[in-house]
Amino acid sequence: MRALTIAIVIAISSLTTYSQCLITQLDIFISACSSSTNDYTVTGDVDFINAPVTGQLIVIDVFSGAFETFNAPFTGPLLFTIPGLNSNGQLSTIEAYFSADTACDLAINYNAPPSFGCSSFAGTFSANIIGNGINSYVLCDGDEINVFSNNDYVLPVSISPGIGYLLYDCAPDALNNDPMGDTSMFSPFSAMSSFTDPNIGGASNGTLGAVINSGGYAPNNTLWFVPITYTDNLSYSYDPTCVDLGPPIEIVYLNPISIDELIDSINGTVTVVVSGGYSEFYPGQYHITNNGAGTISSVTVDSSGGSFQISGLTGGALWDYTVLDDNGCNVFSSGSLPGSLEIKERGVGYSLSPNPSKDFININFQRNIEGIASVVNQLGEIILKVDVKGNTVQLNVQNLDSGVYFIKVESNWNNYPAKRVIIID
């Protein structure tokens, strides 16, 4: 049987004389799917006027990224061939443009021929959050997300096909329909058509913590889950010539909101440094509600690492406040004014002890990290810096003047919120 060939022609003509570069014609011819290789070839020709005298003419299949180039000088029409394109029935585009004048371009949309003898469609999906999060797919600490298929998928013909999910630690390549060719694909995640995943401590635990501890990237605590049609959902197997990937589901696992409290009973104040939550990665505010004694300095904190103060406290006074971020994540704290200066730490990720200190400060992490710990003064100057490798490190502060400093920890995968520390004589 003679293979069907599709021809598409776009031509631009005018009586006007052009001085600028213009692609006047782009013809494409789409072959039928090959039964042996499950691919097809796009051929065609491209013509132009006033072409640049340098650079390249590039003809690219946008969906796959395959292309052919021609070097200057250019004489039209030029014939091109782009072979080995995956027959998947998806919409794609052939675009021709000059590298020296990218505005001189022309594009044609077309549908790739369907896979030979294969029907595979991942379908559509829905999701909901159980917990406090109010932004789509952005989880507060303790929230969980439910992702489920709308059951409009088409499975490939095999013994035990199914719908599952692949886990990506970086944004998937939209042009790549074969997961093994995408370096962002971290691992298979599920062989079920639905899954539930909780946010357990942001980067410190749960799925995100496992990815980071295994060397994954996960920028801004973000993972991507991509639906896939398996030929064998028991062994996470798929056929590269008969696979379909659904749209990526981008999920952010926020770190818990961290609050560090500097309690000064002499002056009757509690100074609170707020970090983590939504404002750690996105523009947004923390909203402060005072539920107890004293007066708060501000009802909002503008960014992660910012602070507010409760003042006017007397001996034995009860302070009580709530911190709410722009995603609905919240934390609250309460206590009574003690009889001496102390730092009461409720932060996550790492802890400091003793605090205040006059000789050594121990930094204890919730997991092993590799990075740098710095002591920074109130002018933002780094006074002391040590390497961190493991889950604990000790800082020698015997030679520092007494006063208020900040501990800043940076690692390859996370910049931790700064914590306040007191150095005493």
LUMMIMAR-915530 format. One record per residue (C-alpha): residue number from 1; x, y, z. Coordinates in nm, 2 decimals, always signed. Layout:
N
<atom num="NUM" u="X" v="Y" w="Z"/>
...
END
This chain:
425
<atom num="1" u="+0.00" v="+0.00" w="+0.00"/>
<atom num="2" u="+0.14" v="+0.34" w="-0.09"/>
<atom num="3" u="+0.24" v="+0.55" w="+0.21"/>
<atom num="4" u="+0.04" v="+0.87" w="+0.25"/>
<atom num="5" u="+0.25" v="+1.19" w="+0.23"/>
<atom num="6" u="+0.12" v="+1.52" w="+0.37"/>
<atom num="7" u="+0.23" v="+1.84" w="+0.20"/>
<atom num="8" u="+0.20" v="+2.19" w="+0.35"/>
<atom num="9" u="+0.30" v="+2.51" w="+0.18"/>
<atom num="10" u="+0.32" v="+2.86" w="+0.31"/>
<atom num="11" u="+0.41" v="+3.13" w="+0.05"/>
<atom num="12" u="+0.44" v="+3.50" w="+0.09"/>
<atom num="13" u="+0.42" v="+3.72" w="-0.22"/>
<atom num="14" u="+0.39" v="+4.09" w="-0.28"/>
<atom num="15" u="+0.45" v="+4.35" w="-0.54"/>
<atom num="16" u="+0.64" v="+4.55" w="-0.28"/>
<atom num="17" u="+1.01" v="+4.56" w="-0.29"/>
<atom num="18" u="+1.16" v="+4.46" w="+0.05"/>
<atom num="19" u="+1.49" v="+4.58" w="+0.18"/>
<atom num="20" u="+1.47" v="+4.37" w="+0.50"/>
<atom num="21" u="+1.52" v="+3.99" w="+0.52"/>
<atom num="22" u="+1.20" v="+3.80" w="+0.45"/>
<atom num="23" u="+1.14" v="+3.42" w="+0.42"/>
<atom num="24" u="+0.89" v="+3.41" w="+0.13"/>
<atom num="25" u="+0.81" v="+3.04" w="+0.12"/>
<atom num="26" u="+0.83" v="+2.73" w="+0.34"/>
<atom num="27" u="+0.71" v="+2.40" w="+0.21"/>
<atom num="28" u="+0.70" v="+2.08" w="+0.42"/>
<atom num="29" u="+0.63" v="+1.73" w="+0.33"/>
<atom num="30" u="+0.55" v="+1.48" w="+0.61"/>
<atom num="31" u="+0.61" v="+1.11" w="+0.54"/>
<atom num="32" u="+0.39" v="+0.83" w="+0.68"/>
<atom num="33" u="+0.49" v="+0.65" w="+1.00"/>
<atom num="34" u="+0.75" v="+0.37" w="+0.94"/>
<atom num="35" u="+0.61" v="+0.04" w="+1.06"/>
<atom num="36" u="+0.97" v="-0.08" w="+1.15"/>
<atom num="37" u="+1.10" v="+0.22" w="+1.33"/>
<atom num="38" u="+0.78" v="+0.41" w="+1.43"/>
<atom num="39" u="+0.92" v="+0.74" w="+1.31"/>
<atom num="40" u="+0.87" v="+0.97" w="+1.02"/>
<atom num="41" u="+1.06" v="+1.23" w="+0.81"/>
<atom num="42" u="+0.99" v="+1.59" w="+0.73"/>
<atom num="43" u="+1.14" v="+1.72" w="+0.40"/>
<atom num="44" u="+1.08" v="+2.05" w="+0.22"/>
<atom num="45" u="+1.23" v="+2.37" w="+0.09"/>
<atom num="46" u="+1.26" v="+2.73" w="+0.21"/>
<atom num="47" u="+1.30" v="+3.04" w="+0.00"/>
<atom num="48" u="+1.38" v="+3.40" w="+0.10"/>
<atom num="49" u="+1.49" v="+3.75" w="-0.01"/>
<atom num="50" u="+1.75" v="+3.98" w="+0.13"/>
<atom num="51" u="+1.91" v="+3.71" w="+0.35"/>
<atom num="52" u="+2.19" v="+3.80" w="+0.60"/>
<atom num="53" u="+2.54" v="+3.76" w="+0.47"/>
<atom num="54" u="+2.66" v="+3.59" w="+0.78"/>
<atom num="55" u="+2.54" v="+3.32" w="+1.02"/>
<atom num="56" u="+2.32" v="+3.02" w="+0.95"/>
<atom num="57" u="+1.97" v="+2.94" w="+0.83"/>
<atom num="58" u="+1.82" v="+2.70" w="+1.08"/>
<atom num="59" u="+1.52" v="+2.47" w="+1.00"/>
<atom num="60" u="+1.39" v="+2.31" w="+1.32"/>
<atom num="61" u="+1.12" v="+2.07" w="+1.43"/>
<atom num="62" u="+1.02" v="+2.25" w="+1.75"/>
<atom num="63" u="+0.86" v="+1.96" w="+1.94"/>
<atom num="64" u="+1.16" v="+1.73" w="+1.90"/>
<atom num="65" u="+1.43" v="+1.98" w="+1.87"/>
<atom num="66" u="+1.58" v="+1.81" w="+1.56"/>
<atom num="67" u="+1.71" v="+2.05" w="+1.30"/>
<atom num="68" u="+1.92" v="+2.11" w="+0.99"/>
<atom num="69" u="+2.14" v="+2.41" w="+0.93"/>
<atom num="70" u="+2.28" v="+2.59" w="+0.63"/>
<atom num="71" u="+2.58" v="+2.82" w="+0.64"/>
<atom num="72" u="+2.61" v="+3.16" w="+0.46"/>
<atom num="73" u="+2.62" v="+3.26" w="+0.18"/>
<atom num="74" u="+2.26" v="+3.17" w="+0.12"/>
<atom num="75" u="+2.10" v="+3.09" w="-0.22"/>
<atom num="76" u="+1.74" v="+2.99" w="-0.23"/>
<atom num="77" u="+1.55" v="+2.78" w="-0.25"/>
<atom num="78" u="+1.73" v="+2.54" w="+0.00"/>
<atom num="79" u="+1.61" v="+2.18" w="+0.04"/>
<atom num="80" u="+1.60" v="+2.03" w="+0.39"/>
<atom num="81" u="+1.55" v="+1.69" w="+0.55"/>
<atom num="82" u="+1.48" v="+1.62" w="+0.92"/>
<atom num="83" u="+1.46" v="+1.24" w="+0.97"/>
<atom num="84" u="+1.39" v="+1.01" w="+1.27"/>
<atom num="85" u="+1.10" v="+1.20" w="+1.43"/>
<atom num="86" u="+0.88" v="+1.01" w="+1.67"/>
<atom num="87" u="+0.54" v="+0.92" w="+1.54"/>
<atom num="88" u="+0.32" v="+1.01" w="+1.83"/>
<atom num="89" u="+0.03" v="+1.21" w="+1.66"/>
<atom num="90" u="+0.12" v="+1.52" w="+1.86"/>
<atom num="91" u="+0.11" v="+1.88" w="+1.73"/>
<atom num="92" u="+0.44" v="+2.02" w="+1.63"/>
<atom num="93" u="+0.59" v="+2.31" w="+1.43"/>
<atom num="94" u="+0.86" v="+2.34" w="+1.16"/>
<atom num="95" u="+1.03" v="+2.68" w="+1.19"/>
<atom num="96" u="+1.29" v="+2.84" w="+0.96"/>
<atom num="97" u="+1.49" v="+3.14" w="+1.08"/>
<atom num="98" u="+1.83" v="+3.31" w="+1.03"/>
<atom num="99" u="+2.07" v="+3.32" w="+1.33"/>
<atom num="100" u="+2.19" v="+3.66" w="+1.23"/>
<atom num="101" u="+1.84" v="+3.80" w="+1.21"/>
<atom num="102" u="+1.60" v="+3.59" w="+1.42"/>
<atom num="103" u="+1.31" v="+3.82" w="+1.33"/>
<atom num="104" u="+1.34" v="+3.68" w="+0.98"/>
<atom num="105" u="+1.15" v="+3.36" w="+1.03"/>
<atom num="106" u="+0.85" v="+3.16" w="+0.92"/>
<atom num="107" u="+0.67" v="+2.87" w="+1.09"/>
<atom num="108" u="+0.42" v="+2.60" w="+1.00"/>
<atom num="109" u="+0.22" v="+2.39" w="+1.25"/>
<atom num="110" u="+0.14" v="+2.03" w="+1.17"/>
<atom num="111" u="+0.03" v="+1.70" w="+1.33"/>
<atom num="112" u="+0.28" v="+1.42" w="+1.35"/>
<atom num="113" u="+0.15" v="+1.09" w="+1.20"/>
<atom num="114" u="+0.01" v="+0.85" w="+1.47"/>
<atom num="115" u="+0.23" v="+0.57" w="+1.60"/>
<atom num="116" u="+0.22" v="+0.25" w="+1.39"/>
<atom num="117" u="-0.03" v="+0.01" w="+1.56"/>
<atom num="118" u="-0.02" v="+0.20" w="+1.89"/>
<atom num="119" u="-0.28" v="+0.39" w="+2.09"/>
<atom num="120" u="-0.14" v="+0.56" w="+2.40"/>
<atom num="121" u="-0.27" v="+0.86" w="+2.58"/>
<atom num="122" u="-0.20" v="+0.96" w="+2.94"/>
<atom num="123" u="-0.52" v="+1.15" w="+2.98"/>
<atom num="124" u="-0.60" v="+1.44" w="+3.21"/>
<atom num="125" u="-0.56" v="+1.48" w="+3.58"/>
<atom num="126" u="-0.69" v="+1.67" w="+3.88"/>
<atom num="127" u="-0.55" v="+1.75" w="+4.23"/>
<atom num="128" u="-0.66" v="+1.89" w="+4.56"/>
<atom num="129" u="-0.48" v="+1.99" w="+4.88"/>
<atom num="130" u="-0.58" v="+1.88" w="+5.22"/>
<atom num="131" u="-0.45" v="+2.13" w="+5.48"/>
<atom num="132" u="-0.38" v="+2.50" w="+5.50"/>
<atom num="133" u="-0.23" v="+2.57" w="+5.15"/>
<atom num="134" u="-0.44" v="+2.81" w="+4.94"/>
<atom num="135" u="-0.22" v="+2.84" w="+4.63"/>
<atom num="136" u="-0.24" v="+2.56" w="+4.37"/>
<atom num="137" u="+0.01" v="+2.28" w="+4.44"/>
<atom num="138" u="+0.19" v="+2.48" w="+4.71"/>
<atom num="139" u="+0.20" v="+2.27" w="+5.03"/>
<atom num="140" u="+0.25" v="+2.41" w="+5.38"/>
<atom num="141" u="+0.43" v="+2.18" w="+5.62"/>
<atom num="142" u="+0.18" v="+1.91" w="+5.72"/>
<atom num="143" u="-0.04" v="+1.95" w="+5.41"/>
<atom num="144" u="-0.08" v="+1.67" w="+5.16"/>
<atom num="145" u="-0.17" v="+1.66" w="+4.79"/>
<atom num="146" u="-0.40" v="+1.41" w="+4.62"/>
<atom num="147" u="-0.34" v="+1.37" w="+4.25"/>
<atom num="148" u="-0.58" v="+1.15" w="+4.05"/>
<atom num="149" u="-0.66" v="+1.06" w="+3.69"/>
<atom num="150" u="-0.98" v="+1.17" w="+3.53"/>
<atom num="151" u="-0.99" v="+0.82" w="+3.37"/>
<atom num="152" u="-0.99" v="+0.94" w="+3.01"/>
<atom num="153" u="-0.66" v="+0.77" w="+2.94"/>
<atom num="154" u="-0.59" v="+0.52" w="+2.66"/>
<atom num="155" u="-0.35" v="+0.24" w="+2.75"/>
<atom num="156" u="-0.11" v="+0.06" w="+2.51"/>
<atom num="157" u="-0.19" v="-0.30" w="+2.42"/>
<atom num="158" u="+0.02" v="-0.52" w="+2.65"/>
<atom num="159" u="-0.02" v="-0.78" w="+2.93"/>
<atom num="160" u="-0.04" v="-0.54" w="+3.23"/>
<atom num="161" u="-0.05" v="-0.18" w="+3.11"/>
<atom num="162" u="-0.13" v="+0.11" w="+3.34"/>
<atom num="163" u="-0.10" v="+0.48" w="+3.43"/>
<atom num="164" u="+0.17" v="+0.59" w="+3.66"/>
<atom num="165" u="+0.40" v="+0.88" w="+3.75"/>
<atom num="166" u="+0.76" v="+0.97" w="+3.70"/>
<atom num="167" u="+0.94" v="+1.20" w="+3.95"/>
<atom num="168" u="+1.15" v="+1.49" w="+3.81"/>
<atom num="169" u="+1.39" v="+1.70" w="+4.03"/>
<atom num="170" u="+1.39" v="+1.98" w="+3.77"/>
<atom num="171" u="+1.15" v="+2.11" w="+3.51"/>
<atom num="172" u="+1.09" v="+1.84" w="+3.24"/>
<atom num="173" u="+1.20" v="+1.89" w="+2.88"/>
<atom num="174" u="+0.87" v="+1.96" w="+2.71"/>
<atom num="175" u="+1.02" v="+1.85" w="+2.37"/>
<atom num="176" u="+1.12" v="+1.50" w="+2.50"/>
<atom num="177" u="+0.86" v="+1.23" w="+2.50"/>
<atom num="178" u="+1.11" v="+0.96" w="+2.60"/>
<atom num="179" u="+1.19" v="+0.99" w="+2.98"/>
<atom num="180" u="+1.52" v="+0.82" w="+2.96"/>
<atom num="181" u="+1.65" v="+1.10" w="+2.74"/>
<atom num="182" u="+1.56" v="+1.37" w="+2.99"/>
<atom num="183" u="+1.83" v="+1.43" w="+3.25"/>
<atom num="184" u="+1.57" v="+1.59" w="+3.49"/>
<atom num="185" u="+1.39" v="+1.26" w="+3.53"/>
<atom num="186" u="+1.48" v="+1.14" w="+3.88"/>
<atom num="187" u="+1.30" v="+0.81" w="+3.91"/>
<atom num="188" u="+0.97" v="+0.63" w="+3.87"/>
<atom num="189" u="+0.74" v="+0.74" w="+4.15"/>
<atom num="190" u="+0.41" v="+0.54" w="+4.12"/>
<atom num="191" u="+0.25" v="+0.27" w="+3.91"/>
<atom num="192" u="-0.10" v="+0.38" w="+4.02"/>
<atom num="193" u="-0.34" v="+0.62" w="+3.84"/>
<atom num="194" u="-0.35" v="+0.83" w="+4.16"/>
<atom num="195" u="-0.13" v="+0.91" w="+4.46"/>
<atom num="196" u="-0.12" v="+1.11" w="+4.78"/>
<atom num="197" u="+0.20" v="+1.27" w="+4.91"/>
<atom num="198" u="+0.24" v="+1.47" w="+5.23"/>
<atom num="199" u="+0.48" v="+1.76" w="+5.30"/>
<atom num="200" u="+0.68" v="+1.64" w="+5.60"/>
<atom num="201" u="+0.91" v="+1.92" w="+5.70"/>
<atom num="202" u="+0.99" v="+2.06" w="+5.36"/>
<atom num="203" u="+1.34" v="+1.98" w="+5.26"/>
<atom num="204" u="+1.42" v="+1.79" w="+5.57"/>
<atom num="205" u="+1.20" v="+1.48" w="+5.53"/>
<atom num="206" u="+0.94" v="+1.30" w="+5.31"/>
<atom num="207" u="+0.97" v="+1.27" w="+4.93"/>
<atom num="208" u="+1.15" v="+1.60" w="+4.89"/>
<atom num="209" u="+1.40" v="+1.52" w="+5.17"/>
<atom num="210" u="+1.47" v="+1.18" w="+5.01"/>
<atom num="211" u="+1.54" v="+1.34" w="+4.67"/>
<atom num="212" u="+1.77" v="+1.60" w="+4.82"/>
<atom num="213" u="+1.96" v="+1.34" w="+5.03"/>
<atom num="214" u="+2.01" v="+1.13" w="+4.72"/>
<atom num="215" u="+2.17" v="+1.42" w="+4.53"/>
<atom num="216" u="+1.86" v="+1.56" w="+4.36"/>
<atom num="217" u="+1.84" v="+1.93" w="+4.27"/>
<atom num="218" u="+1.48" v="+2.04" w="+4.35"/>
<atom num="219" u="+1.51" v="+2.42" w="+4.31"/>
<atom num="220" u="+1.29" v="+2.61" w="+4.55"/>
<atom num="221" u="+1.18" v="+2.28" w="+4.71"/>
<atom num="222" u="+0.99" v="+2.20" w="+4.39"/>
<atom num="223" u="+0.93" v="+1.85" w="+4.24"/>
<atom num="224" u="+0.75" v="+1.76" w="+3.91"/>
<atom num="225" u="+0.54" v="+1.46" w="+3.87"/>
<atom num="226" u="+0.47" v="+1.35" w="+3.51"/>
<atom num="227" u="+0.19" v="+1.10" w="+3.42"/>
<atom num="228" u="+0.31" v="+0.81" w="+3.19"/>
<atom num="229" u="+0.15" v="+0.52" w="+3.01"/>
<atom num="230" u="+0.33" v="+0.20" w="+3.12"/>
<atom num="231" u="+0.33" v="-0.12" w="+2.91"/>
<atom num="232" u="+0.39" v="-0.30" w="+3.24"/>
<atom num="233" u="+0.30" v="-0.10" w="+3.55"/>
<atom num="234" u="+0.43" v="-0.38" w="+3.78"/>
<atom num="235" u="+0.79" v="-0.32" w="+3.66"/>
<atom num="236" u="+0.76" v="+0.05" w="+3.56"/>
<atom num="237" u="+0.83" v="-0.05" w="+3.20"/>
<atom num="238" u="+0.73" v="+0.15" w="+2.89"/>
<atom num="239" u="+0.78" v="+0.13" w="+2.52"/>
<atom num="240" u="+0.96" v="+0.44" w="+2.38"/>
<atom num="241" u="+0.77" v="+0.39" w="+2.05"/>
<atom num="242" u="+0.43" v="+0.38" w="+2.22"/>
<atom num="243" u="+0.45" v="+0.60" w="+2.53"/>
<atom num="244" u="+0.26" v="+0.92" w="+2.62"/>
<atom num="245" u="+0.36" v="+1.17" w="+2.89"/>
<atom num="246" u="+0.09" v="+1.39" w="+3.04"/>
<atom num="247" u="+0.14" v="+1.75" w="+3.15"/>
<atom num="248" u="+0.38" v="+1.80" w="+3.44"/>
<atom num="249" u="+0.23" v="+1.85" w="+3.79"/>
<atom num="250" u="+0.46" v="+2.10" w="+3.97"/>
<atom num="251" u="+0.44" v="+2.07" w="+4.35"/>
<atom num="252" u="+0.62" v="+2.29" w="+4.60"/>
<atom num="253" u="+0.70" v="+2.16" w="+4.95"/>
<atom num="254" u="+0.74" v="+2.47" w="+5.17"/>
<atom num="255" u="+0.97" v="+2.45" w="+5.47"/>
<atom num="256" u="+0.79" v="+2.51" w="+5.81"/>
<atom num="257" u="+0.77" v="+2.87" w="+5.93"/>
<atom num="258" u="+1.06" v="+2.91" w="+6.17"/>
<atom num="259" u="+1.06" v="+3.16" w="+6.46"/>
<atom num="260" u="+1.36" v="+3.25" w="+6.67"/>
<atom num="261" u="+1.28" v="+3.45" w="+6.98"/>
<atom num="262" u="+1.51" v="+3.68" w="+7.17"/>
<atom num="263" u="+1.36" v="+3.73" w="+7.51"/>
<atom num="264" u="+1.49" v="+4.03" w="+7.71"/>
<atom num="265" u="+1.32" v="+4.04" w="+8.05"/>
<atom num="266" u="+1.52" v="+4.35" w="+8.16"/>
<atom num="267" u="+1.37" v="+4.57" w="+7.88"/>
<atom num="268" u="+1.04" v="+4.37" w="+7.87"/>
<atom num="269" u="+1.07" v="+4.27" w="+7.50"/>
<atom num="270" u="+1.05" v="+3.97" w="+7.28"/>
<atom num="271" u="+1.22" v="+4.01" w="+6.94"/>
<atom num="272" u="+1.10" v="+3.75" w="+6.68"/>
<atom num="273" u="+1.29" v="+3.66" w="+6.36"/>
<atom num="274" u="+1.06" v="+3.49" w="+6.11"/>
<atom num="275" u="+1.17" v="+3.27" w="+5.82"/>
<atom num="276" u="+1.06" v="+2.98" w="+5.60"/>
<atom num="277" u="+0.71" v="+2.92" w="+5.47"/>
<atom num="278" u="+0.58" v="+3.08" w="+5.15"/>
<atom num="279" u="+0.80" v="+3.40" w="+5.18"/>
<atom num="280" u="+1.12" v="+3.19" w="+5.16"/>
<atom num="281" u="+1.07" v="+3.13" w="+4.79"/>
<atom num="282" u="+0.80" v="+3.38" w="+4.68"/>
<atom num="283" u="+0.73" v="+3.76" w="+4.73"/>
<atom num="284" u="+0.49" v="+3.78" w="+5.02"/>
<atom num="285" u="+0.44" v="+3.89" w="+5.38"/>
<atom num="286" u="+0.40" v="+3.73" w="+5.71"/>
<atom num="287" u="+0.09" v="+3.85" w="+5.90"/>
<atom num="288" u="+0.13" v="+3.89" w="+6.27"/>
<atom num="289" u="-0.16" v="+3.87" w="+6.52"/>
<atom num="290" u="-0.09" v="+3.96" w="+6.88"/>
<atom num="291" u="-0.31" v="+3.74" w="+7.11"/>
<atom num="292" u="-0.15" v="+3.83" w="+7.44"/>
<atom num="293" u="+0.01" v="+4.11" w="+7.64"/>
<atom num="294" u="+0.24" v="+4.38" w="+7.51"/>
<atom num="295" u="+0.24" v="+4.58" w="+7.19"/>
<atom num="296" u="+0.37" v="+4.45" w="+6.85"/>
<atom num="297" u="+0.60" v="+4.67" w="+6.64"/>
<atom num="298" u="+0.43" v="+4.57" w="+6.31"/>
<atom num="299" u="+0.14" v="+4.36" w="+6.19"/>
<atom num="300" u="+0.34" v="+4.24" w="+5.89"/>
<atom num="301" u="+0.70" v="+4.12" w="+5.82"/>
<atom num="302" u="+0.80" v="+4.17" w="+5.46"/>
<atom num="303" u="+1.04" v="+3.89" w="+5.38"/>
<atom num="304" u="+1.20" v="+3.57" w="+5.51"/>
<atom num="305" u="+1.45" v="+3.66" w="+5.78"/>
<atom num="306" u="+1.27" v="+3.97" w="+5.89"/>
<atom num="307" u="+1.16" v="+4.05" w="+6.24"/>
<atom num="308" u="+0.91" v="+4.21" w="+6.47"/>
<atom num="309" u="+0.91" v="+4.29" w="+6.84"/>
<atom num="310" u="+0.66" v="+4.26" w="+7.13"/>
<atom num="311" u="+0.74" v="+4.54" w="+7.38"/>
<atom num="312" u="+0.59" v="+4.67" w="+7.71"/>
<atom num="313" u="+0.60" v="+4.33" w="+7.89"/>
<atom num="314" u="+0.63" v="+4.32" w="+8.26"/>
<atom num="315" u="+0.75" v="+4.04" w="+8.49"/>
<atom num="316" u="+0.54" v="+3.73" w="+8.45"/>
<atom num="317" u="+0.35" v="+3.88" w="+8.15"/>
<atom num="318" u="+0.20" v="+3.63" w="+7.91"/>
<atom num="319" u="+0.28" v="+3.69" w="+7.54"/>
<atom num="320" u="+0.10" v="+3.51" w="+7.26"/>
<atom num="321" u="+0.11" v="+3.56" w="+6.89"/>
<atom num="322" u="+0.03" v="+3.39" w="+6.55"/>
<atom num="323" u="+0.23" v="+3.42" w="+6.22"/>
<atom num="324" u="+0.04" v="+3.36" w="+5.90"/>
<atom num="325" u="+0.20" v="+3.37" w="+5.55"/>
<atom num="326" u="+0.04" v="+3.43" w="+5.21"/>
<atom num="327" u="-0.02" v="+3.06" w="+5.15"/>
<atom num="328" u="-0.22" v="+3.01" w="+5.47"/>
<atom num="329" u="+0.07" v="+2.84" w="+5.65"/>
<atom num="330" u="+0.09" v="+2.94" w="+6.02"/>
<atom num="331" u="+0.27" v="+2.90" w="+6.34"/>
<atom num="332" u="+0.19" v="+3.03" w="+6.69"/>
<atom num="333" u="+0.40" v="+3.08" w="+7.01"/>
<atom num="334" u="+0.33" v="+3.18" w="+7.36"/>
<atom num="335" u="+0.52" v="+3.21" w="+7.69"/>
<atom num="336" u="+0.58" v="+3.42" w="+8.00"/>
<atom num="337" u="+0.86" v="+3.66" w="+8.05"/>
<atom num="338" u="+1.15" v="+3.49" w="+8.24"/>
<atom num="339" u="+1.39" v="+3.65" w="+8.48"/>
<atom num="340" u="+1.70" v="+3.67" w="+8.26"/>
<atom num="341" u="+1.81" v="+3.71" w="+7.90"/>
<atom num="342" u="+1.78" v="+3.40" w="+7.69"/>
<atom num="343" u="+1.71" v="+3.29" w="+7.33"/>
<atom num="344" u="+1.42" v="+3.05" w="+7.29"/>
<atom num="345" u="+1.46" v="+2.88" w="+6.96"/>
<atom num="346" u="+1.17" v="+2.72" w="+6.77"/>
<atom num="347" u="+1.33" v="+2.71" w="+6.43"/>
<atom num="348" u="+1.37" v="+2.41" w="+6.20"/>
<atom num="349" u="+1.66" v="+2.29" w="+5.99"/>
<atom num="350" u="+1.93" v="+2.34" w="+6.26"/>
<atom num="351" u="+1.96" v="+2.45" w="+6.62"/>
<atom num="352" u="+2.23" v="+2.65" w="+6.82"/>
<atom num="353" u="+2.36" v="+2.57" w="+7.16"/>
<atom num="354" u="+2.44" v="+2.73" w="+7.39"/>
<atom num="355" u="+2.29" v="+3.06" w="+7.31"/>
<atom num="356" u="+2.40" v="+3.30" w="+7.46"/>
<atom num="357" u="+2.76" v="+3.18" w="+7.46"/>
<atom num="358" u="+3.11" v="+3.31" w="+7.55"/>
<atom num="359" u="+3.33" v="+3.05" w="+7.40"/>
<atom num="360" u="+3.18" v="+2.78" w="+7.16"/>
<atom num="361" u="+2.86" v="+2.75" w="+6.97"/>
<atom num="362" u="+2.74" v="+2.41" w="+6.85"/>
<atom num="363" u="+2.53" v="+2.39" w="+6.53"/>
<atom num="364" u="+2.32" v="+2.08" w="+6.51"/>
<atom num="365" u="+2.15" v="+1.99" w="+6.18"/>
<atom num="366" u="+1.84" v="+1.77" w="+6.13"/>
<atom num="367" u="+2.03" v="+1.59" w="+5.85"/>
<atom num="368" u="+2.38" v="+1.56" w="+5.70"/>
<atom num="369" u="+2.48" v="+1.85" w="+5.49"/>
<atom num="370" u="+2.79" v="+1.99" w="+5.31"/>
<atom num="371" u="+2.82" v="+2.37" w="+5.31"/>
<atom num="372" u="+2.96" v="+2.67" w="+5.50"/>
<atom num="373" u="+2.86" v="+2.82" w="+5.83"/>
<atom num="374" u="+2.93" v="+3.19" w="+5.89"/>
<atom num="375" u="+2.91" v="+3.43" w="+6.18"/>
<atom num="376" u="+2.79" v="+3.77" w="+6.05"/>
<atom num="377" u="+2.78" v="+4.10" w="+6.25"/>
<atom num="378" u="+2.50" v="+4.35" w="+6.24"/>
<atom num="379" u="+2.67" v="+4.54" w="+5.95"/>
<atom num="380" u="+2.64" v="+4.22" w="+5.74"/>
<atom num="381" u="+3.02" v="+4.16" w="+5.76"/>
<atom num="382" u="+3.14" v="+3.79" w="+5.78"/>
<atom num="383" u="+3.35" v="+3.76" w="+6.10"/>
<atom num="384" u="+3.41" v="+3.39" w="+6.10"/>
<atom num="385" u="+3.35" v="+3.11" w="+5.85"/>
<atom num="386" u="+3.39" v="+2.73" w="+5.88"/>
<atom num="387" u="+3.32" v="+2.43" w="+5.65"/>
<atom num="388" u="+3.03" v="+2.20" w="+5.74"/>
<atom num="389" u="+3.03" v="+1.83" w="+5.65"/>
<atom num="390" u="+2.79" v="+1.61" w="+5.85"/>
<atom num="391" u="+2.52" v="+1.70" w="+6.10"/>
<atom num="392" u="+2.71" v="+1.91" w="+6.35"/>
<atom num="393" u="+2.98" v="+2.17" w="+6.36"/>
<atom num="394" u="+3.14" v="+2.38" w="+6.64"/>
<atom num="395" u="+3.22" v="+2.76" w="+6.61"/>
<atom num="396" u="+3.49" v="+2.91" w="+6.83"/>
<atom num="397" u="+3.37" v="+3.26" w="+6.93"/>
<atom num="398" u="+3.61" v="+3.32" w="+7.22"/>
<atom num="399" u="+3.78" v="+3.61" w="+7.03"/>
<atom num="400" u="+3.46" v="+3.79" w="+6.93"/>
<atom num="401" u="+3.34" v="+4.10" w="+7.11"/>
<atom num="402" u="+3.02" v="+4.07" w="+7.30"/>
<atom num="403" u="+2.70" v="+4.16" w="+7.12"/>
<atom num="404" u="+2.44" v="+4.03" w="+6.88"/>
<atom num="405" u="+2.55" v="+3.83" w="+6.57"/>
<atom num="406" u="+2.38" v="+3.61" w="+6.32"/>
<atom num="407" u="+2.46" v="+3.25" w="+6.21"/>
<atom num="408" u="+2.42" v="+3.20" w="+5.84"/>
<atom num="409" u="+2.43" v="+2.85" w="+5.68"/>
<atom num="410" u="+2.46" v="+2.78" w="+5.31"/>
<atom num="411" u="+2.48" v="+2.44" w="+5.14"/>
<atom num="412" u="+2.47" v="+2.31" w="+4.78"/>
<atom num="413" u="+2.10" v="+2.26" w="+4.79"/>
<atom num="414" u="+1.96" v="+2.51" w="+5.05"/>
<atom num="415" u="+2.02" v="+2.85" w="+5.21"/>
<atom num="416" u="+1.90" v="+2.82" w="+5.56"/>
<atom num="417" u="+1.73" v="+3.11" w="+5.74"/>
<atom num="418" u="+1.98" v="+3.31" w="+5.95"/>
<atom num="419" u="+1.96" v="+3.27" w="+6.33"/>
<atom num="420" u="+2.04" v="+3.53" w="+6.59"/>
<atom num="421" u="+2.30" v="+3.46" w="+6.85"/>
<atom num="422" u="+2.43" v="+3.65" w="+7.16"/>
<atom num="423" u="+2.80" v="+3.66" w="+7.24"/>
<atom num="424" u="+2.87" v="+3.75" w="+7.60"/>
<atom num="425" u="+3.20" v="+3.81" w="+7.80"/>
END
